[in-house]
Amino acid sequence: MSKVKLAISGCMGRMGQQLVKSSRIDKSFKLTALTENRLIKKNIAGIKPSLNHKNSFKNVDLIIDFTIPKCTFEILKIASKLKKRVVIGTTGFSKKEELQIKKFSQKIPILKAGNMSLGINLLMYLTEITSKSLGNNFLSKVYEVHHKHKIDHPSGTALMLGKGIAIGKNKNFYNLIGKKYLNKKSFPYGKKINFNSIRKGKTVGEHEVKFSSGKEIITLNHEAFDRALYSEGALTAGKWLMNKKPGLYSMRDVLNFK
């Protein structure tokens, strides 16, 4: 089996650098192209990074993108013209942007996940089951912690977990979004789903979903210690995507959660 020719967008970011390391270890991939939103003079892993351009991606099979929404759409426009597969790990998309991604997926295979971790995707699955089982007698809230450099809040993973709560209740997630707190020591439950984001130190990622009836509390949580689990998850997703038709996929599809 030939190696997957891989392009990494946002190669100078935290996840971009980790993806470079992980892809050089994984023998299924040949690191072929690196891009950034600015000119980089030095070579990385023997490759000169370039800007997001048609020529940057013409010789690759797969693009993995951990950047910002504006950059992701630059890549999707190019990828749709070149018929390239894309794994999106970028977070912070608006509802309108989510719909735009879905339109691009009619032309090319796209796998998008707010978190590439096996454990987090299992947590999402358990959140749906718990929410469905408990019904409307329990209020819920989501708590997350990330390193001080993470810009968006709540994290894509926290929103993903909130969506899991909504799916369990068979309700529209956007109608259930409550208050979004930042760096609060404590925060309340509400009729809608409240979120609290902590930004501190070098924390890789902590997520917690709580359900309360007022008489008891049920807690589901996950803690990540090594950023490599995200890059390895993205590479696993990329390999899975290689034989798929155009469509919008998730880690749930990769892991075959029903």
N, C-alpha and C positions, 0 to 999 in steps of 0.2 A: 504493500500500500504506500503510495507516494505521500510525502509530507505536505501538510497544509501550509500554504504560503500566507503568512500572517502579517497584518499591519496593525500597529498600535497607535491610536490617536491619543494625544495628551501624554506623550512619553516622558515628560519631565515632572508630571504630577506624582503624588504619592502612589496611587494605584498604577499609573503608567510605568513607573520604575519597578514596581513589584511584578508587573506583568512581563516586563523585559527579562527579569531574573527567572521567573517561573517558566516562560516559554523556551528559554535556553536549556532548561533541565528536561522539559518534556520532549521526547524524541519524535512525537507526532507532528511537531511544528518546525517550520523554517522561518525564522524572523526575517522578513523581506523589506518592510518599510516602517518608518517612524514619522509621526507628524506632531507639530506643535502650532500654537497660534502666534508664534513669533520665531524669528530666525535664530537658530542655535548653531554656533560655530563649531563646536566640538563633535566628534563622532561618538555614538553610543552603541556599544556591542558591534563595532565595525561598520555602523550605518550612519550616514549623514541625515539628520532629521530635516524634514521639509515642511512647507505649509500645506494646508488641506487643498489639494489640487488634483485634477483628473489624472495627471501624470504620476502622482504619488501612489495611486491605488490601482493603476492599470494592470500590474503584474502580480496582484495578490488574489487569494481565494476568499479571505475572510478579514473583516475589520473589527477590532474590539475597541470600543469607545467608552472611556471614563473621563468626561470633560465637563462642559456646561451646556445647557440646552441650545444656546446659539450655535456652538460648535457642532453639536450633534446633528443639527439640521443641515449644516454645510455638508457634512459627511453623507447624510441620507440622500441629498440631492445628487451628489456625485455617484454614490453607490447604486442608486436606482437607474442611472444612465449606463453604468458599467455592468449592471446585473451582479453585484457583489453582495455576499451575505454580511450581516452586521449584528454583533452582540452589543447591546447598550446597557452599560452599568451606570450611566449618568442619572442623576436624580434632580428633583426640583422643577419638573414639568407642570405646566398649567393644564387644566381640563381641555382647553382648546388645542394645546400642543400634543396631548395624548391622542386626540382624534386625528391630528395630522400624521402622527407616527403610524396609526392604523391604516391610513390611506397609502403611505409608502409601502406598507407590508403587503399590499395587493400586487406589488410589482416584484418585490424581493423578499427572501426569508429574513425575518428579524426576530431576534430573541431579546426581550427586554425584562430586566429584573431589578427591583430596588435593592436587592441583596443576593449575591451569588452563593451564599453559604448554605450547605445542606441542612445544618441545624436550624437556621432561621426559616428556611422554607418548610421544614417540619413544624416549627413553632407557628407559622402562618396556618398550616393545616389544622393543628390542634386548636388554634384560636377560633377558627370557623366552627369546628365541632362543639367547642365549649359554649360559644355564643348561641348556637342553635339549641343546644341542650338546656341552657339556663333560661332562654326566652327573655321576656321584657321585665321580669321581676328583679333583674340584676342591672345595675349601672356599670359602666366600664370606663377605663382611662388607660393611656399609653405613656410610658416613661422611657426616655432614651438618653444615653451618655456617649459623646464622641470627643475626639481630640479638639483642642482649642482652635485649630486652623479650619475646621469644617464650617463652611459658610451657611448652607441652607439648614433651616429648621422649621418644622420637625424633619428628621431624616427621612429619606425615601423608604427606609425599612419601617420606621414608625408609622408612616402613612399606609404602607402595605399591610401592616398589622391592623390598623384601623379599618382598612377595607375588609380584612378578614372578619372583623366583628360585624360589619354591615352585611356581608354575605351570609353570615350565620343567622342574622335577623331577617334576611331577605328584603333588605332596604337599600336605597340609593346611598352610597358612601358620602357623596358630596353634601347631601342633605343632613348627614349625621355629624359632620365636622363641627366641633365645639370650639373652645378657646385654645389658643396656642401660647403656652408660657415658655419663657427662656430663663434658665438658671434660677428657678425657684426651689426652695428647700422642700416645700410641699405644695400640692395643688389638689383641688377638689374633684370629686366625681360630678357629673352633670347628666341631664337628660340626653345631651349629645356627648360625643366622645371628646374629652379634653386631652391635650398633649402637653408634656413638659420636656424640654430639651436642655440638657446640661452640656456645656462646652468647657473642657478643662484638660490640662496636661496632654498626655500622649495616648489617652484611652483609645483602643482600637474600636470597641463597640459594645455597648450593653443595651439590651431592650427588655422591657417588662410590660406585660398586659395584666391588668387587674380587673376583676369582676366583684362587685359588692352588692349584697342584698340589704345591708345595714345590720344584718345578724351574723354574716360570715363573709369572708373574703377568699377568693380563689386567685392565685398568682401563677402566671406562666412566664418564664424568663429564659434568656440566652445571653451568654457572655463570650466574646471573642478575644483571644489573646495574641493571635498572629495574623497579620494582614495577608499572608500567603494563602489562607483558606479562601479568600475572595478571588484572588487571581487564579488559583487552581480551579475554582468553581467556574470562572469565566471561560477558561480553556476547555473544561469538560463540556460546557454549553456550546462552545464553538465547534468542537468535534461532532457533537450531536446534531448541530444545525446543518452540517455539510451535505447531508442527503435529504434535506427537507425542501418541500415546495414553498413558493411564496406564501406568507402568512405571518401572523404575530404570535410568537410563542413565549413561554415563561419557563422558569426553573421547575415549575410544577410539572410541565410536560416532560422535561428532561428526567425528572425523578419518578415520573409515572404515578403521581399521587392522584387518586380518583376524586 
